[in-house]
Amino acid sequence: MASSALGKASPFPAIPRNSLPPEPGFSSTFFSFLLPGRLLPSFRPLKAEINVILISFCANSVGNGGMGGWRRKADLAIPVWRGNAILKSSFHEYRPKFSDKKLKEVELPKKIPEPQEESAAKPAEGRRRIWEMIKEVKAMLSSMGDGEITSSAYDTAWVAMVPGAGGCGPRFPSSLQWIVDNQLDDGSWGDQVLFSAHDRIISTLACVVALRFWNLYRDQCQRGLLFLKENMRRLAEEDEELMPIGFEVALPSLMDLAKGLGLDCPYDDPALQFICAKREIKLKRIPRELMHKVPTTLLHSLEGMPGLEWQSLLKLQSSNGSFLFSPSSTAYALMQTGDENCLRYLKKVVDRFHGGVPNVYPVDLFEHLWVVDRLERLGISRYFEAEIKQCMDYIFKHWSEHGICWARSSEVRDIDDTAMAFRLLRLHGYRVSPGDGLQPSDRPTRCRRLDPIAQSDPAAAVDDPDALAPDSDNLLQRPGPQLPSPASLQQSHADVFQNFKRDDKFFGFIGQSTQAVTGMYNLNRASQLIFPDEEILKQAKNFSYHFLREKHASNQLLDKWVIAKDLPGEVAYALDFPFYASLPRIETRLYIEQYGGDGDVWIGKTLYRMLYVNNVLYLDLAKADFNQCQAIHQLEWLGLQRWYEECGLNEHGTWQNFLLRAYFLASVSKFEPDRSAERLGWAGTAVLAEAVANSTTPDAIHSKLTGEVLVGHILRLLDRPCPLKLPIHIFRRHLRWAWGEWLLKLEVGENQQRSCLLQGGTALLLVRSIELCAGRTEPEDEPARLEYDRLVRLTISICGRLQSCARVDQGSKVRIESDSDIESEMQELVKCVLEPRGPNGLNRETKQTFLAVVKSIYYLAWCPSTKLNNHITKVLFEQVE
């Protein structure tokens, strides 16, 4: 056991000093420090210490960091795989001390699992399994087309009722057979895993009607009728939020069909009577004239409405022959009109799903968007960069100034898909403006402004006919297809959200009866990527935030589009940690617990599942990847503590809790295994800066941080491998300059009220150190240099303002939120980082480093100490089960 600087024996095993050969020609003579002679006298005793500590620290990467293995002996790598590099005794024995800078306390976990014996093959087996899962996911993503979605018994029943030529039998006998093959043990049809009364009742009734329609399979029909009699009452017991699309209109229509076929159904059940009453109210509100002239959400549920003018409706048919991509609505239209385009669409869908049909198809945009979102939030997107690029190109190809919906070539749009697309396109560097992204000749605009839709309830879409009237006039008066004007080409595409705003409110679709939680959730996430002068996003952010806060406070977070494992947890995190304060690995750690895998169910006309969006394989891969990265981080943390103790940094006012915080911020921002040097450079720079700042206060000028006190400890590190990606002389020159500039601007004495980590100059020093460890130097070409200087200015200014807001109490969050200067400069920073600048612009990775450092400082000033402790524990020390 090595002697601890805290006065106790170190609980960590000693790392063999000569386990790896030294780098050829690598000696301590390389590290003579040549700070400019104009430095203040009080800084001169620090010259050798700063240079040797930092360069040797950055050279002390624990390994190359990838899944290909470590350049360390097997006996050192084995215990790391399960994340047991930090031994139990190190937590309950250690009580961190605090400097007088009033830093938030970091309480280490009191208990973690004891190390377990493992075979030397365990790490290799784990890596092999990860790569197998990656290959499986890649195969899935490469096969993405119009969407992998489960079949709907309700829609299949409508397709099965389509008569063939001459009306002697079903046009689609395979659909009728699908119904017979998919009856559940209790006699019902519907989702076989999750019981929802609404889903089971309407699916079972539709299938029973289809079987009796052809007078076939009487036993199956009787079992279905028995289920209806026993369970119709359950409709009154279920939350209305779980009611499928158009349920109030579709169910009574089916009951009328059943009565006409002589089926013995519970027509007088009170629950059914209540739904029939709601149907009459909704049918009276439908603006019949409008729905026959322009595409609306009502096209999705035509099978529930009598007295339709089919010659007018056929003009609103989608280009693929469907009516708003609904098989049941299209089947009803085919029965009424015999339209060949309807038949063509249904044939394609029936063949695609082997007799069954989904409740909506295609769902290509929905699938592409939500797959990317899930992969990114689970922290595994880096394995699928090529596939994600293809997804985003596909989304951008179908993006319009009116927004998008779940399927391409749609004349109606919804706020949910539009918000998700906007956020992802902006995050991935797409210029979501048609004038900037494409030339006018490449993309004509739509001729009409059409009402948007989220898998919406067509009956609910007319709850407020007056809401439709103003837009209907515009729709009918606009001329034919036209190209955008030069003025519109310069307009930010954030204005797409004007299509979903009326007065001071935002909506998922015009005339909606209830607001969807997920629609506002995704609108809030999109609005957090606001650029300067995007007033519509500011309004969207305020509206969605207050809506979600009210829903969360009243525990009313059931959503009408999805039944998710932990939607309240997702909403709470988005509200408590907005984009500026959300760090990647923290979000991933929490989302792994919130993501339901294939247990999450979507609500359309019936319950359905998106097989590529909600997949347990993603979850398994995310867990394995997180635990592997955590094991690497724990090994790095072990090495950091030994380095800290050998340097005696606690003697200079830098306590171990500060070291833990610094490494935590680095590891949650640059978590990838191959970024070990960047993490260590980040953490080491932060700790050394704090030590130097503490040693340059009036009370510490004559401290022990002079001469060769630290040199002996530092030189022990120099025989370890150097993973630097730059030649050592270039690395040393740039690093020396960065530290020299920082020292000249360091606040000392009375001006240094808090940790120097919150100072703008220290944030810039972190950026420069991280960039050097990543093998990048400051740009020299003018276009890139201008961007770089702008980011430098913003970083220093923002962090300085955050420093003035930070307090040891819980008031810092309120002060940050109310500081308009911080908000405006963060908007400018986000724009600088995310907006594409052309081939001669600043390296995207460098811009992301600036953003990562600023966000980490924002998080530190924003996050309450209890949350900070919890995040450190969960991310660094708790394995994902």
Secondary structure, DSSP 8 states (H G I E B T S, - for coil): --B-TTSSB--S----TTSS---TT--GGGG-----TTS-GGGGGGHHHHHHHHHHHHH--S---STT--SS-HHHHGGGTTT--S-THHHHS------TT--------S---------TTHHHHHHHHHHHHHHHHHHHHHT-SS--B---HHHHHHHHT-B-GGGSSBS-HHHHHHHHHT--TTS--S-SSS--HHHHHHHHHHHHHHHHHTT--HHHHHHHHHHHHHHGGGGGGS-GGG--TTHHHHHHHHHHHHHHTT----TT-HHHHHHHHHHHHHHHH--HHHHTTS--GGGGGGGG--S--HHHHGGG--TTSSBTTBHHHHHHHHHHH--HHHHHHHHHHHHHTTT---SS---HHHHHHHHHHHHHHTT-GGGGHHHHHHHHHHHHHT--TT---SSTT-S-B-HHHHHHHHHHHHHTT----HHHHS-GGG----SS---B-SS--TTGGGS-HHHHHHHHHHHHH--S-----HHHHTS-GGGGGGGGEETTEE-SSTT-SS--HHHHHHHHHHHTT--TT-HHHHHHHHHHHHHHHHHHHTT----SSEE-S-HHHHHHHHHHS-GGG--HHHHHHHHHHH--GGG-EEESSSEE-BTTTS-HHHHHHHHHHHHHHHHHHHHHHHHHHHHHHHHTGGGGT--HHHHHHHHHHHHHHS-SGGGHHHHHHHHHHHHHHHHHHHHTSGGGTTSS-STTTTHHHHHGGGGS----SS-HHHHHHHHHHHHHHHHHH---GGG--S-GGGSHHHHHHHHHHHHHHTT-----SHHHHHHHHHHHHHHHHHHHHHHHH--SSTTHHHHHHH-HHHHHHHHHHHHHHHS---TTS--HHHHHHHHHHHHHHHHHHHS-HHHHHHHHIIIII----
